[in-house]
Amino acid sequence: MRLKDKVAVVTGGGSGFVEGIAARFAAEGASVLVADINEDAARRVAEDISGAGGTAQAFVVDVSVSDQVKAMMDHSESAFGDLDILVNNAGIAQRRGPMEDMTEEEFEHIYAVNAKSVYLTARHGLALLRQRPGANIVNIASTAAISPRAGLTWYNGSKGGVWTLTKSTAAELAPEKSASTPSTR
C-alpha cells in the first residue's frame, strides 16, 4: 500500500481515466476526495471506491469558482487531514470551429475551468500541501498543449497554459520538495 495514510483530492474525478486514478489511489491506501461538478458521477465513484474497501467521499465543485474550491479544500482537511496529492483534471472542451466564432463568454468559461482552476487549487491548497513532506500536484493537460489542432485554438491555448503553469509551479516548489508533474491526455 504505497499511499497508506495519504490524502488525495482529485478534480474531475467523476469519470474517465481519472476515475481510475482515484480508484487506484484508494486501492493503494489513500483517502480520496472525488471532486466533480457532476454530483451523481462523483457520488458513484466515491461509492464504488468505498464498496471496494477504500476510503472516499464525493464533493461537488465548480473549479472555476474560488469560494467553491476553498470549500473543497476545507472539506478535504476536515474529512481527512492534511493534503498529500492534488490532481487537477477538471476541464472542458471547445466545440470545433473557426477561432473568431467563439463568444467571449465561451472563451472565458474554457479558460476558467481549464487554467484558472489550476491557480485556484494552488491558492487554496498549497497551505495544506506544504504541511506534508513530498506532497505532489499533478496537473493533467492535453496533447493539445504541445500539438495544437486547427479549430480548437482557445482550448489548445488553455491547455498550453496548464502545461506552462505546471512547469513553472515545479520550478517554484522544487526547493520545498513538493512537485508538480506534467501529464498529458
N, C-alpha and C positions, 0 to 999 in steps of 0.2 A: 504494500500500500504506500506508494510513493508520495501521496498527497495527504497522508494521515494528519489530522488536526489543522489542515489548511482551509482557508475560506476563499471562495471564488464568486465573483459577480460576472455573469455572462449576459451581455445585452444582445437582443435579437435572438435569444435562446429558445424561442418557441417553435423553431422549425429549421429545416435544412441541416447542413453539416454541423452547425453549431449546437444543435440539439444533441448530436453525437458527442461533441466536445463536453457539454455539460454532463452527459451521462458517464463519459469516461472519467472525468474529474471525480465524480461521486463514487464510481467504482474503485478509484484509487484512494478513496478516503476523505476527499474534500467535502465540506458543506457548501452547497451551491445555491446562489440566488439566481433563479431563472427569470430574467427581466425581459419583458416584451410589451409592445403596445397592444398586442392581441391577448386579452386576458384568458380566453379559452385555451389558446395554444400554450401559454406559459404555465397555466394550471395543469394541463395534460402532461407536459414534460416533467414538471415537478412531481406529479403523482406517479408517473412511470418510474422515475428515479427512486422515489420513496418505496414504491411497490417492489423494487428490485433490491431493497435493503440499504439504499443510500439515503443521504440527508439532503433535502432540497425544499425550497419554498419558491412560490411564484410571486412575482411583483410586476404590477402594471406600471409602465413608464413611457412617456414620450421623451426620448433622449434629447430632443431639441429644446426642452423647457427646463431652465435652470432649477426652479423650485422642485420639479419632479425628480430630477437627477439627484439633488441634495437629499430629498426624501428617500430615494432608493439607497443611497449610501448610509443614511441614518438607520434605515430599517435593517440593512445588512449588518451593521455594527451591533444593533440591539439584539438581533436574532442569533448572530454567530460570533461576534467579536471582531478583532482586527481583520484587515483585508490582506490576502497574500497574492491573489491573482485577479486582475481586471481584464476581461475580454471585451473589447469594443467591436462588436459585429453588426449592430443595428445599422441598417442602411436601406435606401430606396433607389429604385432605378429611374431612368428617364425614358419616356416614350421616344422612340427613334424619329428623327425628323430634322429639318434644317435648323441650325442654331438660332436664327433670328425669329423662328416661330414660337419659341418658348416664352411664356409670360414671365414677368418679373416675380410673381408670386410662386410659380413653379420653380424658378431658379433658386429663390430664397429657401424654399422648402427642401430642395435637394441638398443645398449646402448646409442647412441647419441640421438635417438628420445625418448626413454623411460626414461632415467635417466639424461643425460646431460641437457636435456631441462628444468628440474626442477632447476638445477643450473643456467642456462641462464635466465630463467624468474625471478628468485630471484635476480640475479646480476643486471638485467636491470629494475626490477620493485620495488625493496624494497624502493628506494628513494620516489617513488610515494605513496606506501602503508604507509610509515611512516608519511606522511602528513595527514592521516585520522585516527582519533582515532577509535579503534575497527576494523581496516582492517583485512581481512582474506585471507589466502592462503588455497586452497583446492586442495590437490594432490590426484588424482584418480589412484590407483594402480590396483591390481587384486587379486583374491583369490590365484593366483599362488605365491604371495609373502609369504603366510603363509601355503599354502598347495600345494607344487610343484608337478608337474606331469611329469612322465617319457617322454622322447623325446622332452622336451621343456626346457632343462637345462638353456640355456642362456637367454631365455625370463623370466623364473622363477627368475633368478638372477637379471635381470634388474628391475623387479617389486619388488623384495625384497629390492633392493637398494632404490627404491622410498619410500617404507614403512619406512625404517630406516631414510632416509633423512627427511621424514615428521615428525617423532618423534623428531629428532634432531633439526629441524627448530622450532618446537613448543617449545622445551625446551629453545632454544636461544632467541626466540622472545617473549615468555610469559611475561617477565618483562616489555616489551614495550606495552602490551595489544593488540598485534597482535597475531593471532592464525593460526596454520597450522593444519587442521583437516584431520586425516587419513580417507580414504574411500576406499572401495574395489569394484571391479566389476568382 
